[in-house]
Amino acid sequence: MKNLRTKIDQWLEKLDKDWEGMPVKRQHLVIRYFFAAYVLLTGVVIFNVCRDTAAARNSMAVDHIENPARSGKQRPAPLQDSLKPILKQ
């Protein structure tokens, strides 16, 4: 686990050094590309959500709830509580 963490730390340090070594104009250009990709991806997701919700039929079938205990051959539980009531003295 420590080996993996060291490799990731080394990779991040190398990435940071490469970023700092890049000219400022190039950094701005890369940031603009990432932002444009983010905006495009967000637009696609919002479009798909709107399209899916507009095409969906928002209807739900409402039926009576079936009691699963009665479908088997088990006897139904007694209707009364099996505990004796506690009376104040």
C-alpha positions in Angstrom: 0.0 0.0 0.0 2.9 2.4 0.8 4.4 1.6 -2.6 1.3 2.6 -4.4 1.0 5.8 -2.4 4.6 6.7 -3.1 4.1 6.1 -6.8 1.0 8.3 -6.8 2.9 11.0 -4.9 5.8 10.9 -7.3 3.4 11.1 -10.3 1.6 14.1 -8.8 4.9 15.9 -8.1 6.0 15.3 -11.7 2.6 16.6 -12.9 2.9 19.7 -10.8 6.5 20.4 -12.0 5.3 20.0 -15.6 2.5 22.4 -15.0 4.7 25.0 -13.4 7.2 24.6 -16.2 4.6 25.4 -18.8 4.2 29.0 -20.0 1.4 31.0 -18.5 -0.4 31.4 -21.9 -0.3 27.7 -22.4 -1.7 27.1 -18.9 -4.6 29.5 -19.7 -5.3 27.7 -22.9 -5.3 24.3 -21.2 -7.7 25.7 -18.5 -10.0 27.1 -21.2 -10.1 23.7 -23.0 -10.9 21.9 -19.7 -13.7 24.4 -19.0 -15.1 24.1 -22.5 -15.2 20.3 -22.1 -16.9 20.7 -18.7 -19.5 23.0 -20.1 -20.1 20.7 -23.1 -20.4 17.7 -20.9 -22.8 19.5 -18.5 -24.9 20.6 -21.5 -25.1 17.1 -22.8 -26.2 15.7 -19.4 -28.8 18.4 -18.9 -30.2 17.8 -22.4 -30.4 14.0 -21.8 -32.2 14.5 -18.5 -34.7 16.8 -20.1 -35.2 14.5 -23.0 -35.7 11.5 -20.8 -38.1 13.2 -18.4 -40.2 14.6 -21.3 -40.5 11.2 -23.0 -41.3 9.3 -19.9 -44.9 8.5 -19.0 -45.3 9.6 -15.4 -48.1 7.1 -14.5 -48.0 4.6 -11.8 -50.3 1.7 -11.4 -52.0 1.8 -8.0 -53.3 -1.6 -6.8 -54.3 -3.0 -3.5 -51.5 -4.4 -1.3 -51.7 -8.2 -1.0 -51.0 -9.7 2.4 -48.1 -12.2 1.9 -48.9 -14.1 5.1 -52.3 -15.1 3.9 -51.1 -16.6 0.7 -49.2 -19.4 2.5 -50.7 -22.2 4.6 -49.6 -20.5 7.9 -52.2 -19.6 10.5 -52.6 -15.9 11.0 -51.1 -14.4 14.1 -53.5 -13.9 17.0 -55.1 -10.5 17.0 -54.7 -9.9 20.7 -51.5 -9.0 22.4 -49.9 -11.8 24.3 -48.6 -9.6 27.1 -50.6 -8.9 30.1 -51.4 -5.3 30.7 -49.4 -3.6 33.5 -51.7 -2.1 36.1 -50.7 0.6 38.6 -51.0 -0.4 42.2 
